[in-house]
Amino acid sequence: MFGWKEAVDRGRFIVPIDEILMRLPRSLFFGLIGVGIYYKFIRSRPTLVSPKCGVAQYSSDSKFCSCGGQLEDIQEMKWV
């Protein structure tokens, strides 16, 4: 990481272009790993909606809303 020690040694506060280009492949690699983890674990939870009251929530053990309506997957609902 470009910190204050490097800034004092070089006399400037910006990262040179050659160092940015050196760090770019590693940054892209770890960024893609982070995006993959996000899509695997975060997006896999379906959103459920109660047609009775319209409350949306992530999947849970209960298939019923506190209003008494049955929770349905938002991707499988028919919109009219």
mmCIF file of the N, C-alpha and C atoms, coordinates in Angstrom:
data_MODEL
# 
_entry.id   MODEL 
# 
loop_
_atom_site.group_PDB 
_atom_site.id 
_atom_site.type_symbol 
_atom_site.label_atom_id 
_atom_site.label_alt_id 
_atom_site.label_comp_id 
_atom_site.label_asym_id 
_atom_site.label_entity_id 
_atom_site.label_seq_id 
_atom_site.pdbx_PDB_ins_code 
_atom_site.Cartn_x 
_atom_site.Cartn_y 
_atom_site.Cartn_z 
_atom_site.occupancy 
_atom_site.B_iso_or_equiv 
_atom_site.pdbx_formal_charge 
_atom_site.auth_seq_id 
_atom_site.auth_comp_id 
_atom_site.auth_asym_id 
_atom_site.auth_atom_id 
_atom_site.pdbx_PDB_model_num 
ATOM 1   N N  . MET A 1 1  ? 0.851   -1.173  0.000   1.00 0.00 ? 1  MET A N  1 
ATOM 2   C CA . MET A 1 1  ? 0.000   0.000   0.000   1.00 0.00 ? 1  MET A CA 1 
ATOM 3   C C  . MET A 1 1  ? 0.893   1.230   0.000   1.00 0.00 ? 1  MET A C  1 
ATOM 4   N N  . PHE A 1 2  ? 0.512   2.230   -0.692  1.00 0.00 ? 2  PHE A N  1 
ATOM 5   C CA . PHE A 1 2  ? 1.272   3.478   -0.780  1.00 0.00 ? 2  PHE A CA 1 
ATOM 6   C C  . PHE A 1 2  ? 0.947   4.311   0.445   1.00 0.00 ? 2  PHE A C  1 
ATOM 7   N N  . GLY A 1 3  ? 1.863   4.372   1.386   1.00 0.00 ? 3  GLY A N  1 
ATOM 8   C CA . GLY A 1 3  ? 1.611   5.077   2.640   1.00 0.00 ? 3  GLY A CA 1 
ATOM 9   C C  . GLY A 1 3  ? 2.428   6.339   2.766   1.00 0.00 ? 3  GLY A C  1 
ATOM 10  N N  . TRP A 1 4  ? 2.436   6.888   3.956   1.00 0.00 ? 4  TRP A N  1 
ATOM 11  C CA . TRP A 1 4  ? 3.130   8.154   4.201   1.00 0.00 ? 4  TRP A CA 1 
ATOM 12  C C  . TRP A 1 4  ? 4.639   8.007   4.092   1.00 0.00 ? 4  TRP A C  1 
ATOM 13  N N  . LYS A 1 5  ? 5.192   6.843   4.457   1.00 0.00 ? 5  LYS A N  1 
ATOM 14  C CA . LYS A 1 5  ? 6.636   6.657   4.359   1.00 0.00 ? 5  LYS A CA 1 
ATOM 15  C C  . LYS A 1 5  ? 7.084   6.782   2.911   1.00 0.00 ? 5  LYS A C  1 
ATOM 16  N N  . GLU A 1 6  ? 6.367   6.156   1.994   1.00 0.00 ? 6  GLU A N  1 
ATOM 17  C CA . GLU A 1 6  ? 6.706   6.261   0.583   1.00 0.00 ? 6  GLU A CA 1 
ATOM 18  C C  . GLU A 1 6  ? 6.537   7.685   0.082   1.00 0.00 ? 6  GLU A C  1 
ATOM 19  N N  . ALA A 1 7  ? 5.513   8.357   0.570   1.00 0.00 ? 7  ALA A N  1 
ATOM 20  C CA . ALA A 1 7  ? 5.275   9.735   0.144   1.00 0.00 ? 7  ALA A CA 1 
ATOM 21  C C  . ALA A 1 7  ? 6.420   10.641  0.596   1.00 0.00 ? 7  ALA A C  1 
ATOM 22  N N  . VAL A 1 8  ? 6.921   10.425  1.799   1.00 0.00 ? 8  VAL A N  1 
ATOM 23  C CA . VAL A 1 8  ? 8.033   11.240  2.296   1.00 0.00 ? 8  VAL A CA 1 
ATOM 24  C C  . VAL A 1 8  ? 9.307   10.920  1.520   1.00 0.00 ? 8  VAL A C  1 
ATOM 25  N N  . ASP A 1 9  ? 9.549   9.621   1.246   1.00 0.00 ? 9  ASP A N  1 
ATOM 26  C CA . ASP A 1 9  ? 10.757  9.226   0.519   1.00 0.00 ? 9  ASP A CA 1 
ATOM 27  C C  . ASP A 1 9  ? 10.756  9.748   -0.914  1.00 0.00 ? 9  ASP A C  1 
ATOM 28  N N  . ARG A 1 10 ? 9.623   9.746   -1.566  1.00 0.00 ? 10 ARG A N  1 
ATOM 29  C CA . ARG A 1 10 ? 9.547   10.152  -2.968  1.00 0.00 ? 10 ARG A CA 1 
ATOM 30  C C  . ARG A 1 10 ? 9.245   11.627  -3.144  1.00 0.00 ? 10 ARG A C  1 
ATOM 31  N N  . GLY A 1 11 ? 8.710   12.251  -2.133  1.00 0.00 ? 11 GLY A N  1 
ATOM 32  C CA . GLY A 1 11 ? 8.398   13.666  -2.229  1.00 0.00 ? 11 GLY A CA 1 
ATOM 33  C C  . GLY A 1 11 ? 7.097   13.954  -2.960  1.00 0.00 ? 11 GLY A C  1 
ATOM 34  N N  . ARG A 1 12 ? 6.238   12.960  -3.118  1.00 0.00 ? 12 ARG A N  1 
ATOM 35  C CA . ARG A 1 12 ? 4.936   13.186  -3.745  1.00 0.00 ? 12 ARG A CA 1 
ATOM 36  C C  . ARG A 1 12 ? 3.905   12.269  -3.107  1.00 0.00 ? 12 ARG A C  1 
ATOM 37  N N  . PHE A 1 13 ? 2.641   12.636  -3.283  1.00 0.00 ? 13 PHE A N  1 
ATOM 38  C CA . PHE A 1 13 ? 1.560   11.931  -2.611  1.00 0.00 ? 13 PHE A CA 1 
ATOM 39  C C  . PHE A 1 13 ? 0.686   11.106  -3.550  1.00 0.00 ? 13 PHE A C  1 
ATOM 40  N N  . ILE A 1 14 ? 1.107   10.869  -4.778  1.00 0.00 ? 14 ILE A N  1 
ATOM 41  C CA . ILE A 1 14 ? 0.330   10.062  -5.708  1.00 0.00 ? 14 ILE A CA 1 
ATOM 42  C C  . ILE A 1 14 ? 1.099   8.794   -6.054  1.00 0.00 ? 14 ILE A C  1 
ATOM 43  N N  . VAL A 1 15 ? 0.367   7.782   -6.437  1.00 0.00 ? 15 VAL A N  1 
ATOM 44  C CA . VAL A 1 15 ? 0.979   6.513   -6.824  1.00 0.00 ? 15 VAL A CA 1 
ATOM 45  C C  . VAL A 1 15 ? 1.389   6.619   -8.291  1.00 0.00 ? 15 VAL A C  1 
ATOM 46  N N  . PRO A 1 16 ? 2.646   6.314   -8.609  1.00 0.00 ? 16 PRO A N  1 
ATOM 47  C CA . PRO A 1 16 ? 3.079   6.373   -10.009 1.00 0.00 ? 16 PRO A CA 1 
ATOM 48  C C  . PRO A 1 16 ? 2.337   5.361   -10.879 1.00 0.00 ? 16 PRO A C  1 
ATOM 49  N N  . ILE A 1 17 ? 2.211   5.677   -12.164 1.00 0.00 ? 17 ILE A N  1 
ATOM 50  C CA . ILE A 1 17 ? 1.473   4.855   -13.120 1.00 0.00 ? 17 ILE A CA 1 
ATOM 51  C C  . ILE A 1 17 ? 2.038   3.433   -13.193 1.00 0.00 ? 17 ILE A C  1 
ATOM 52  N N  . ASP A 1 18 ? 3.366   3.275   -13.186 1.00 0.00 ? 18 ASP A N  1 
ATOM 53  C CA . ASP A 1 18 ? 3.934   1.931   -13.294 1.00 0.00 ? 18 ASP A CA 1 
ATOM 54  C C  . ASP A 1 18 ? 3.559   1.053   -12.104 1.00 0.00 ? 18 ASP A C  1 
ATOM 55  N N  . GLU A 1 19 ? 3.416   1.646   -10.916 1.00 0.00 ? 19 GLU A N  1 
ATOM 56  C CA . GLU A 1 19 ? 2.998   0.857   -9.752  1.00 0.00 ? 19 GLU A CA 1 
ATOM 57  C C  . GLU A 1 19 ? 1.520   0.508   -9.831  1.00 0.00 ? 19 GLU A C  1 
ATOM 58  N N  . ILE A 1 20 ? 0.719   1.412   -10.376 1.00 0.00 ? 20 ILE A N  1 
ATOM 59  C CA . ILE A 1 20 ? -0.707  1.106   -10.553 1.00 0.00 ? 20 ILE A CA 1 
ATOM 60  C C  . ILE A 1 20 ? -0.854  -0.073  -11.502 1.00 0.00 ? 20 ILE A C  1 
ATOM 61  N N  . LEU A 1 21 ? -0.117  -0.055  -12.612 1.00 0.00 ? 21 LEU A N  1 
ATOM 62  C CA . LEU A 1 21 ? -0.201  -1.141  -13.586 1.00 0.00 ? 21 LEU A CA 1 
ATOM 63  C C  . LEU A 1 21 ? 0.308   -2.456  -13.009 1.00 0.00 ? 21 LEU A C  1 
ATOM 64  N N  . MET A 1 22 ? 1.306   -2.393  -12.113 1.00 0.00 ? 22 MET A N  1 
ATOM 65  C CA . MET A 1 22 ? 1.794   -3.620  -11.459 1.00 0.00 ? 22 MET A CA 1 
ATOM 66  C C  . MET A 1 22 ? 0.736   -4.216  -10.533 1.00 0.00 ? 22 MET A C  1 
ATOM 67  N N  . ARG A 1 23 ? -0.035  -3.357  -9.871  1.00 0.00 ? 23 ARG A N  1 
ATOM 68  C CA . ARG A 1 23 ? -1.018  -3.825  -8.892  1.00 0.00 ? 23 ARG A CA 1 
ATOM 69  C C  . ARG A 1 23 ? -2.357  -4.189  -9.522  1.00 0.00 ? 23 ARG A C  1 
ATOM 70  N N  . LEU A 1 24 ? -2.591  -3.791  -10.747 1.00 0.00 ? 24 LEU A N  1 
ATOM 71  C CA . LEU A 1 24 ? -3.880  -4.008  -11.387 1.00 0.00 ? 24 LEU A CA 1 
ATOM 72  C C  . LEU A 1 24 ? -4.267  -5.485  -11.518 1.00 0.00 ? 24 LEU A C  1 
ATOM 73  N N  . PRO A 1 25 ? -3.399  -6.389  -12.001 1.00 0.00 ? 25 PRO A N  1 
ATOM 74  C CA . PRO A 1 25 ? -3.816  -7.803  -12.109 1.00 0.00 ? 25 PRO A CA 1 
ATOM 75  C C  . PRO A 1 25 ? -4.195  -8.430  -10.767 1.00 0.00 ? 25 PRO A C  1 
ATOM 76  N N  . ARG A 1 26 ? -3.437  -8.130  -9.742  1.00 0.00 ? 26 ARG A N  1 
ATOM 77  C CA . ARG A 1 26 ? -3.739  -8.676  -8.415  1.00 0.00 ? 26 ARG A CA 1 
ATOM 78  C C  . ARG A 1 26 ? -5.066  -8.117  -7.897  1.00 0.00 ? 26 ARG A C  1 
ATOM 79  N N  . SER A 1 27 ? -5.297  -6.833  -8.131  1.00 0.00 ? 27 SER A N  1 
ATOM 80  C CA . SER A 1 27 ? -6.553  -6.225  -7.692  1.00 0.00 ? 27 SER A CA 1 
ATOM 81  C C  . SER A 1 27 ? -7.746  -6.834  -8.418  1.00 0.00 ? 27 SER A C  1 
ATOM 82  N N  . LEU A 1 28 ? -7.617  -7.046  -9.712  1.00 0.00 ? 28 LEU A N  1 
ATOM 83  C CA . LEU A 1 28 ? -8.693  -7.668  -10.475 1.00 0.00 ? 28 LEU A CA 1 
ATOM 84  C C  . LEU A 1 28 ? -8.948  -9.096  -10.003 1.00 0.00 ? 28 LEU A C  1 
ATOM 85  N N  . PHE A 1 29 ? -7.887  -9.839  -9.725  1.00 0.00 ? 29 PHE A N  1 
ATOM 86  C CA . PHE A 1 29 ? -8.009  -11.218 -9.252  1.00 0.00 ? 29 PHE A CA 1 
ATOM 87  C C  . PHE A 1 29 ? -8.792  -11.276 -7.942  1.00 0.00 ? 29 PHE A C  1 
ATOM 88  N N  . PHE A 1 30 ? -8.384  -10.463 -6.956  1.00 0.00 ? 30 PHE A N  1 
ATOM 89  C CA . PHE A 1 30 ? -9.066  -10.482 -5.660  1.00 0.00 ? 30 PHE A CA 1 
ATOM 90  C C  . PHE A 1 30 ? -10.458 -9.882  -5.762  1.00 0.00 ? 30 PHE A C  1 
ATOM 91  N N  . GLY A 1 31 ? -10.657 -8.928  -6.658  1.00 0.00 ? 31 GLY A N  1 
ATOM 92  C CA . GLY A 1 31 ? -11.982 -8.373  -6.873  1.00 0.00 ? 31 GLY A CA 1 
ATOM 93  C C  . GLY A 1 31 ? -12.944 -9.402  -7.419  1.00 0.00 ? 31 GLY A C  1 
ATOM 94  N N  . LEU A 1 32 ? -12.475 -10.206 -8.383  1.00 0.00 ? 32 LEU A N  1 
ATOM 95  C CA . LEU A 1 32 ? -13.319 -11.259 -8.943  1.00 0.00 ? 32 LEU A CA 1 
ATOM 96  C C  . LEU A 1 32 ? -13.646 -12.331 -7.907  1.00 0.00 ? 32 LEU A C  1 
ATOM 97  N N  . ILE A 1 33 ? -12.692 -12.650 -7.052  1.00 0.00 ? 33 ILE A N  1 
ATOM 98  C CA . ILE A 1 33 ? -12.961 -13.602 -5.963  1.00 0.00 ? 33 ILE A CA 1 
ATOM 99  C C  . ILE A 1 33 ? -14.029 -13.036 -5.028  1.00 0.00 ? 33 ILE A C  1 
ATOM 100 N N  . GLY A 1 34 ? -13.928 -11.756 -4.702  1.00 0.00 ? 34 GLY A N  1 
ATOM 101 C CA . GLY A 1 34 ? -14.916 -11.117 -3.838  1.00 0.00 ? 34 GLY A CA 1 
ATOM 102 C C  . GLY A 1 34 ? -16.308 -11.107 -4.455  1.00 0.00 ? 34 GLY A C  1 
ATOM 103 N N  . VAL A 1 35 ? -16.398 -10.818 -5.729  1.00 0.00 ? 35 VAL A N  1 
ATOM 104 C CA . VAL A 1 35 ? -17.686 -10.825 -6.425  1.00 0.00 ? 35 VAL A CA 1 
ATOM 105 C C  . VAL A 1 35 ? -18.257 -12.241 -6.466  1.00 0.00 ? 35 VAL A C  1 
ATOM 106 N N  . GLY A 1 36 ? -17.403 -13.231 -6.702  1.00 0.00 ? 36 GLY A N  1 
ATOM 107 C CA . GLY A 1 36 ? -17.862 -14.617 -6.714  1.00 0.00 ? 36 GLY A CA 1 
ATOM 108 C C  . GLY A 1 36 ? -18.421 -15.046 -5.372  1.00 0.00 ? 36 GLY A C  1 
ATOM 109 N N  . ILE A 1 37 ? -17.752 -14.674 -4.297  1.00 0.00 ? 37 ILE A N  1 
ATOM 110 C CA . ILE A 1 37 ? -18.238 -14.997 -2.954  1.00 0.00 ? 37 ILE A CA 1 
ATOM 111 C C  . ILE A 1 37 ? -19.569 -14.311 -2.693  1.00 0.00 ? 37 ILE A C  1 
ATOM 112 N N  . TYR A 1 38 ? -19.690 -13.050 -3.108  1.00 0.00 ? 38 TYR A N  1 
ATOM 113 C CA . TYR A 1 38 ? -20.937 -12.321 -2.914  1.00 0.00 ? 38 TYR A CA 1 
ATOM 114 C C  . TYR A 1 38 ? -22.089 -13.024 -3.625  1.00 0.00 ? 38 TYR A C  1 
ATOM 115 N N  . TYR A 1 39 ? -21.913 -13.356 -4.886  1.00 0.00 ? 39 TYR A N  1 
ATOM 116 C CA . TYR A 1 39 ? -22.988 -13.984 -5.636  1.00 0.00 ? 39 TYR A CA 1 
ATOM 117 C C  . TYR A 1 39 ? -23.304 -15.390 -5.152  1.00 0.00 ? 39 TYR A C  1 
ATOM 118 N N  . LYS A 1 40 ? -22.317 -16.095 -4.625  1.00 0.00 ? 40 LYS A N  1 
ATOM 119 C CA . LYS A 1 40 ? -22.562 -17.457 -4.152  1.00 0.00 ? 40 LYS A CA 1 
ATOM 120 C C  . LYS A 1 40 ? -23.335 -17.471 -2.831  1.00 0.00 ? 40 LYS A C  1 
ATOM 121 N N  . PHE A 1 41 ? -22.954 -16.587 -1.902  1.00 0.00 ? 41 PHE A N  1 
ATOM 122 C CA . PHE A 1 41 ? -23.524 -16.656 -0.565  1.00 0.00 ? 41 PHE A CA 1 
ATOM 123 C C  . PHE A 1 41 ? -24.594 -15.610 -0.288  1.00 0.00 ? 41 PHE A C  1 
ATOM 124 N N  . ILE A 1 42 ? -24.481 -14.439 -0.822  1.00 0.00 ? 42 ILE A N  1 
ATOM 125 C CA . ILE A 1 42 ? -25.432 -13.384 -0.502  1.00 0.00 ? 42 ILE A CA 1 
ATOM 126 C C  . ILE A 1 42 ? -26.669 -13.457 -1.393  1.00 0.00 ? 42 ILE A C  1 
ATOM 127 N N  . ARG A 1 43 ? -26.475 -13.627 -2.689  1.00 0.00 ? 43 ARG A N  1 
ATOM 128 C CA . ARG A 1 43 ? -27.602 -13.607 -3.612  1.00 0.00 ? 43 ARG A CA 1 
ATOM 129 C C  . ARG A 1 43 ? -28.381 -14.906 -3.639  1.00 0.00 ? 43 ARG A C  1 
ATOM 130 N N  . SER A 1 44 ? -27.914 -15.938 -2.980  1.00 0.00 ? 44 SER A N  1 
ATOM 131 C CA . SER A 1 44 ? -28.603 -17.221 -3.043  1.00 0.00 ? 44 SER A CA 1 
ATOM 132 C C  . SER A 1 44 ? -29.847 -17.266 -2.152  1.00 0.00 ? 44 SER A C  1 
ATOM 133 N N  . ARG A 1 45 ? -30.050 -16.251 -1.338  1.00 0.00 ? 45 ARG A N  1 
ATOM 134 C CA . ARG A 1 45 ? -31.217 -16.238 -0.463  1.00 0.00 ? 45 ARG A CA 1 
ATOM 135 C C  . ARG A 1 45 ? -32.414 -15.650 -1.224  1.00 0.00 ? 45 ARG A C  1 
ATOM 136 N N  . PRO A 1 46 ? -33.471 -16.418 -1.414  1.00 0.00 ? 46 PRO A N  1 
ATOM 137 C CA . PRO A 1 46 ? -34.624 -15.888 -2.151  1.00 0.00 ? 46 PRO A CA 1 
ATOM 138 C C  . PRO A 1 46 ? -35.408 -14.880 -1.310  1.00 0.00 ? 46 PRO A C  1 
ATOM 139 N N  . THR A 1 47 ? -35.996 -13.915 -1.982  1.00 0.00 ? 47 THR A N  1 
ATOM 140 C CA . THR A 1 47 ? -36.842 -12.932 -1.326  1.00 0.00 ? 47 THR A CA 1 
ATOM 141 C C  . THR A 1 47 ? -38.278 -13.438 -1.356  1.00 0.00 ? 47 THR A C  1 
ATOM 142 N N  . LEU A 1 48 ? -38.900 -13.441 -0.192  1.00 0.00 ? 48 LEU A N  1 
ATOM 143 C CA . LEU A 1 48 ? -40.276 -13.906 -0.065  1.00 0.00 ? 48 LEU A CA 1 
ATOM 144 C C  . LEU A 1 48 ? -41.190 -12.717 0.203   1.00 0.00 ? 48 LEU A C  1 
ATOM 145 N N  . VAL A 1 49 ? -42.404 -12.766 -0.375  1.00 0.00 ? 49 VAL A N  1 
ATOM 146 C CA . VAL A 1 49 ? -43.373 -11.679 -0.224  1.00 0.00 ? 49 VAL A CA 1 
ATOM 147 C C  . VAL A 1 49 ? -44.699 -12.265 0.235   1.00 0.00 ? 49 VAL A C  1 
ATOM 148 N N  . SER A 1 50 ? -45.341 -11.542 1.126   1.00 0.00 ? 50 SER A N  1 
ATOM 149 C CA . SER A 1 50 ? -46.683 -11.926 1.550   1.00 0.00 ? 50 SER A CA 1 
ATOM 150 C C  . SER A 1 50 ? -47.688 -11.205 0.654   1.00 0.00 ? 50 SER A C  1 
ATOM 151 N N  . PRO A 1 51 ? -48.487 -11.952 -0.114  1.00 0.00 ? 51 PRO A N  1 
ATOM 152 C CA . PRO A 1 51 ? -49.472 -11.288 -0.973  1.00 0.00 ? 51 PRO A CA 1 
ATOM 153 C C  . PRO A 1 51 ? -50.589 -10.601 -0.176  1.00 0.00 ? 51 PRO A C  1 
ATOM 154 N N  . LYS A 1 52 ? -50.744 -10.997 1.063   1.00 0.00 ? 52 LYS A N  1 
ATOM 155 C CA . LYS A 1 52 ? -51.812 -10.424 1.890   1.00 0.00 ? 52 LYS A CA 1 
ATOM 156 C C  . LYS A 1 52 ? -51.483 -9.007  2.359   1.00 0.00 ? 52 LYS A C  1 
ATOM 157 N N  . CYS A 1 53 ? -50.240 -8.822  2.871   1.00 0.00 ? 53 CYS A N  1 
ATOM 158 C CA . CYS A 1 53 ? -49.877 -7.495  3.397   1.00 0.00 ? 53 CYS A CA 1 
ATOM 159 C C  . CYS A 1 53 ? -48.768 -6.823  2.589   1.00 0.00 ? 53 CYS A C  1 
ATOM 160 N N  . GLY A 1 54 ? -48.073 -7.561  1.706   1.00 0.00 ? 54 GLY A N  1 
ATOM 161 C CA . GLY A 1 54 ? -47.043 -6.962  0.860   1.00 0.00 ? 54 GLY A CA 1 
ATOM 162 C C  . GLY A 1 54 ? -45.672 -6.844  1.499   1.00 0.00 ? 54 GLY A C  1 
ATOM 163 N N  . VAL A 1 55 ? -45.482 -7.426  2.669   1.00 0.00 ? 55 VAL A N  1 
ATOM 164 C CA . VAL A 1 55 ? -44.188 -7.368  3.351   1.00 0.00 ? 55 VAL A CA 1 
ATOM 165 C C  . VAL A 1 55 ? -43.216 -8.327  2.673   1.00 0.00 ? 55 VAL A C  1 
ATOM 166 N N  . ALA A 1 56 ? -42.005 -7.842  2.416   1.00 0.00 ? 56 ALA A N  1 
ATOM 167 C CA . ALA A 1 56 ? -40.967 -8.670  1.804   1.00 0.00 ? 56 ALA A CA 1 
ATOM 168 C C  . ALA A 1 56 ? -39.906 -9.008  2.846   1.00 0.00 ? 56 ALA A C  1 
ATOM 169 N N  . GLN A 1 57 ? -39.378 -10.222 2.776   1.00 0.00 ? 57 GLN A N  1 
ATOM 170 C CA . GLN A 1 57 ? -38.302 -10.645 3.675   1.00 0.00 ? 57 GLN A CA 1 
ATOM 171 C C  . GLN A 1 57 ? -37.508 -11.748 3.011   1.00 0.00 ? 57 GLN A C  1 
ATOM 172 N N  . TYR A 1 58 ? -36.305 -11.979 3.537   1.00 0.00 ? 58 TYR A N  1 
ATOM 173 C CA . TYR A 1 58 ? -35.495 -13.086 3.040   1.00 0.00 ? 58 TYR A CA 1 
ATOM 174 C C  . TYR A 1 58 ? -36.060 -14.394 3.552   1.00 0.00 ? 58 TYR A C  1 
ATOM 175 N N  . SER A 1 59 ? -35.663 -15.478 2.925   1.00 0.00 ? 59 SER A N  1 
ATOM 176 C CA . SER A 1 59 ? -36.199 -16.789 3.306   1.00 0.00 ? 59 SER A CA 1 
ATOM 177 C C  . SER A 1 59 ? -35.912 -17.083 4.774   1.00 0.00 ? 59 SER A C  1 
ATOM 178 N N  . SER A 1 60 ? -36.868 -17.733 5.382   1.00 0.00 ? 60 SER A N  1 
ATOM 179 C CA . SER A 1 60 ? -36.729 -18.114 6.785   1.00 0.00 ? 60 SER A CA 1 
ATOM 180 C C  . SER A 1 60 ? -37.333 -19.502 6.964   1.00 0.00 ? 60 SER A C  1 
ATOM 181 N N  . ASP A 1 61 ? -37.328 -19.996 8.183   1.00 0.00 ? 61 ASP A N  1 
ATOM 182 C CA . ASP A 1 61 ? -37.878 -21.323 8.463   1.00 0.00 ? 61 ASP A CA 1 
ATOM 183 C C  . ASP A 1 61 ? -39.395 -21.327 8.333   1.00 0.00 ? 61 ASP A C  1 
ATOM 184 N N  . SER A 1 62 ? -40.023 -20.217 8.667   1.00 0.00 ? 62 SER A N  1 
ATOM 185 C CA . SER A 1 62 ? -41.475 -20.132 8.604   1.00 0.00 ? 62 SER A CA 1 
ATOM 186 C C  . SER A 1 62 ? -41.921 -19.716 7.202   1.00 0.00 ? 62 SER A C  1 
ATOM 187 N N  . LYS A 1 63 ? -42.969 -20.351 6.713   1.00 0.00 ? 63 LYS A N  1 
ATOM 188 C CA . LYS A 1 63 ? -43.530 -20.015 5.402   1.00 0.00 ? 63 LYS A CA 1 
ATOM 189 C C  . LYS A 1 63 ? -44.742 -19.094 5.531   1.00 0.00 ? 63 LYS A C  1 
ATOM 190 N N  . PHE A 1 64 ? -44.993 -18.596 6.762   1.00 0.00 ? 64 PHE A N  1 
ATOM 191 C CA . PHE A 1 64 ? -46.132 -17.726 6.991   1.00 0.00 ? 64 PHE A CA 1 
ATOM 192 C C  . PHE A 1 64 ? -45.671 -16.386 7.543   1.00 0.00 ? 64 PHE A C  1 
ATOM 193 N N  . CYS A 1 65 ? -46.339 -15.335 7.126   1.00 0.00 ? 65 CYS A N  1 
ATOM 194 C CA . CYS A 1 65 ? -46.046 -13.975 7.588   1.00 0.00 ? 65 CYS A CA 1 
ATOM 195 C C  . CYS A 1 65 ? -46.753 -13.743 8.927   1.00 0.00 ? 65 CYS A C  1 
ATOM 196 N N  . SER A 1 66 ? -46.356 -12.703 9.637   1.00 0.00 ? 66 SER A N  1 
ATOM 197 C CA . SER A 1 66 ? -47.008 -12.389 10.908  1.00 0.00 ? 66 SER A CA 1 
ATOM 198 C C  . SER A 1 66 ? -48.457 -11.942 10.715  1.00 0.00 ? 66 SER A C  1 
ATOM 199 N N  . CYS A 1 67 ? -48.825 -11.509 9.482   1.00 0.00 ? 67 CYS A N  1 
ATOM 200 C CA . CYS A 1 67 ? -50.214 -11.121 9.199   1.00 0.00 ? 67 CYS A CA 1 
ATOM 201 C C  . CYS A 1 67 ? -51.102 -12.333 8.954   1.00 0.00 ? 67 CYS A C  1 
ATOM 202 N N  . GLY A 1 68 ? -50.502 -13.502 8.790   1.00 0.00 ? 68 GLY A N  1 
ATOM 203 C CA . GLY A 1 68 ? -51.259 -14.722 8.545   1.00 0.00 ? 68 GLY A CA 1 
ATOM 204 C C  . GLY A 1 68 ? -51.202 -15.189 7.108   1.00 0.00 ? 68 GLY A C  1 
ATOM 205 N N  . GLY A 1 69 ? -50.651 -14.370 6.218   1.00 0.00 ? 69 GLY A N  1 
ATOM 206 C CA . GLY A 1 69 ? -50.543 -14.751 4.816   1.00 0.00 ? 69 GLY A CA 1 
ATOM 207 C C  . GLY A 1 69 ? -49.374 -15.697 4.583   1.00 0.00 ? 69 GLY A C  1 
ATOM 208 N N  . GLN A 1 70 ? -49.471 -16.476 3.507   1.00 0.00 ? 70 GLN A N  1 
ATOM 209 C CA . GLN A 1 70 ? -48.391 -17.405 3.181   1.00 0.00 ? 70 GLN A CA 1 
ATOM 210 C C  . GLN A 1 70 ? -47.347 -16.676 2.344   1.00 0.00 ? 70 GLN A C  1 
ATOM 211 N N  . LEU A 1 71 ? -46.071 -16.838 2.703   1.00 0.00 ? 71 LEU A N  1 
ATOM 212 C CA . LEU A 1 71 ? -44.986 -16.190 1.975   1.00 0.00 ? 71 LEU A CA 1 
ATOM 213 C C  . LEU A 1 71 ? -44.721 -16.926 0.666   1.00 0.00 ? 71 LEU A C  1 
ATOM 214 N N  . GLU A 1 72 ? -44.541 -16.158 -0.408  1.00 0.00 ? 72 GLU A N  1 
ATOM 215 C CA . GLU A 1 72 ? -44.269 -16.731 -1.719  1.00 0.00 ? 72 GLU A CA 1 
ATOM 216 C C  . GLU A 1 72 ? -42.977 -16.135 -2.268  1.00 0.00 ? 72 GLU A C  1 
ATOM 217 N N  . ASP A 1 73 ? -42.279 -16.929 -3.067  1.00 0.00 ? 73 ASP A N  1 
ATOM 218 C CA . ASP A 1 73 ? -41.045 -16.470 -3.703  1.00 0.00 ? 73 ASP A CA 1 
ATOM 219 C C  . ASP A 1 73 ? -41.389 -15.369 -4.702  1.00 0.00 ? 73 ASP A C  1 
ATOM 220 N N  . ILE A 1 74 ? -40.685 -14.256 -4.640  1.00 0.00 ? 74 ILE A N  1 
ATOM 221 C CA . ILE A 1 74 ? -40.982 -13.116 -5.509  1.00 0.00 ? 74 ILE A CA 1 
ATOM 222 C C  . ILE A 1 74 ? -40.731 -13.446 -6.984  1.00 0.00 ? 74 ILE A C  1 
ATOM 223 N N  . GLN A 1 75 ? -39.826 -14.378 -7.262  1.00 0.00 ? 75 GLN A N  1 
ATOM 224 C CA . GLN A 1 75 ? -39.546 -14.756 -8.644  1.00 0.00 ? 75 GLN A CA 1 
ATOM 225 C C  . GLN A 1 75 ? -40.672 -15.606 -9.242  1.00 0.00 ? 75 GLN A C  1 
ATOM 226 N N  . GLU A 1 76 ? -41.450 -16.267 -8.396  1.00 0.00 ? 76 GLU A N  1 
ATOM 227 C CA . GLU A 1 76 ? -42.507 -17.151 -8.870  1.00 0.00 ? 76 GLU A CA 1 
ATOM 228 C C  . GLU A 1 76 ? -43.892 -16.529 -8.817  1.00 0.00 ? 76 GLU A C  1 
ATOM 229 N N  . MET A 1 77 ? -43.987 -15.309 -8.283  1.00 0.00 ? 77 MET A N  1 
ATOM 230 C CA . MET A 1 77 ? -45.281 -14.639 -8.182  1.00 0.00 ? 77 MET A CA 1 
ATOM 231 C C  . MET A 1 77 ? -45.753 -14.164 -9.550  1.00 0.00 ? 77 MET A C  1 
ATOM 232 N N  . LYS A 1 78 ? -47.059 -14.138 -9.738  1.00 0.00 ? 78 LYS A N  1 
ATOM 233 C CA . LYS A 1 78 ? -47.634 -13.592 -10.970 1.00 0.00 ? 78 LYS A CA 1 
ATOM 234 C C  . LYS A 1 78 ? -48.052 -12.158 -10.690 1.00 0.00 ? 78 LYS A C  1 
ATOM 235 N N  . TRP A 1 79 ? -47.595 -11.256 -11.537 1.00 0.00 ? 79 TRP A N  1 
ATOM 236 C CA . TRP A 1 79 ? -47.888 -9.838  -11.378 1.00 0.00 ? 79 TRP A CA 1 
ATOM 237 C C  . TRP A 1 79 ? -48.960 -9.434  -12.376 1.00 0.00 ? 79 TRP A C  1 
ATOM 238 N N  . VAL A 1 80 ? -50.031 -8.855  -11.883 1.00 0.00 ? 80 VAL A N  1 
ATOM 239 C CA . VAL A 1 80 ? -51.118 -8.409  -12.770 1.00 0.00 ? 80 VAL A CA 1 
ATOM 240 C C  . VAL A 1 80 ? -51.364 -6.930  -12.621 1.00 0.00 ? 80 VAL A C  1 
# 
